[in-house]
Amino acid sequence: MKWSQLISDKRLGMEEYHDPRRHTRTDFQRDYDRLIFSSPFRRLQNKTQVFPLPGSIFVHNRLTHSLEVSSVGRSMANEAVEYMRVKPRGADENSALDKIGDIVATACLSHDIGNPPFGHSGEKTISTFFSEGDGLKLKSLLTPQQWSDFTCFEGNANSFRLLTHQFAGRREGGFAMTYSSLAAMVKYPYSSLYAGEKGKFGFFTSEEETYKKIAAELGIHRNSDGRYVRHPLVYLMEAADDICYQIMDIEDAHRLKILSTDKVKGLLLNFFDAERGERMKGTMLKLADPNEQVSYLRSNVIGAMVSDCARLFADSEEVLLAGEYQGALTSNMSSRLRDAYAECSETAWNKIYYAPDVIDIEIAGNRIITYLMQTLIDAVMHPERNFSKLILEKMPRQYESSSPDIYTRLQSVLDHISGMTDVYALDLFRKLNGHSLPAV
């Protein structure tokens, strides 16, 4: 792969309008701004990240997480480019490198935009509805790949659909984003047939041809096993996400008193050698607020990992362009950073992700999403029934709930549910059960 081809400002659905002229904003900056002002992005403010949506103590939601990932991703990309500029390059390559920061920032901003309500448990609830719930009866009506799209439902694939699919009444190309911004957000560039035990994939059957078109334009090739290799910038987006969710979950757990101050300080100081650790302890003595002390350590930890991953990316440029890089950037950091990161991950799994409040959200989310799936799927499968007609009136017109194709009708339900906020899903659940009425 070549940077001069991988970095393309051609827009999906607007190829014939491609404008080579220079503007005040680049097309990649326009991508970023387009997402910031979009409704799906705004809805992330009411979608759970890990902990219940904030009461008196503010913790991260999908919106704040995405903004932080984007900030970290831009910094990491710009630092990587500075390392890469040491190598002599032609004018086209240098021009392409100038765009990397904006592309990575945009990919980071969009990476969670297709996630359903109630955190990652929402994805699991949708997939298990088909693999072990009422949705099992629909298997015979779908092709094997369509069925695996549902039993492995993936927020990443749904993000790609949300940004590229032409929903009813919308323009061709969806958000009409640049090819490079779209490719840089696809962590798993293959269909659900390759999802494996982890259930990860990058695009639904309905968007497979779109990804093929993007890959052909950018020169992204396939491996012998049939999977596409990643666009190199995916690794920077992935690293920014890994860094933010892991470290910020630790900080949130401290604010919620799930983890003690001493425990969190110990976890974060592990990222540094003894000499620097002592200097940082001296600085913390000037901060009386424990939350400020943890924030200070957190910023230094993120800075250290960003620099290491940026250096790794630059050093691995040839391997990345060959599509042969193994693992994530965070799994290949220096041993000190890698070991400290692994300890944070172990602590998060043992102490945070199974905290009572987190489990309560997962249980409630499971019941809410399962009921909505049952009700909406029954309506699109039997639209002639009286109750179905009432339910379908609640479905936004942009979703193709009346399509003659069963796969498309089922997708319309997933489009609707995955686009809901936690608050909207709960409200609709109450209304459909008769527990909430207007003005009562």
Summary of the structure (lengths in Angstrom):
residues: 440
radius of gyration: 22.6
end to end distance: 61.3
largest distance: 72.7
contacts: 1490
relative contact order: 0.13
helix: 63%
strand: 1%
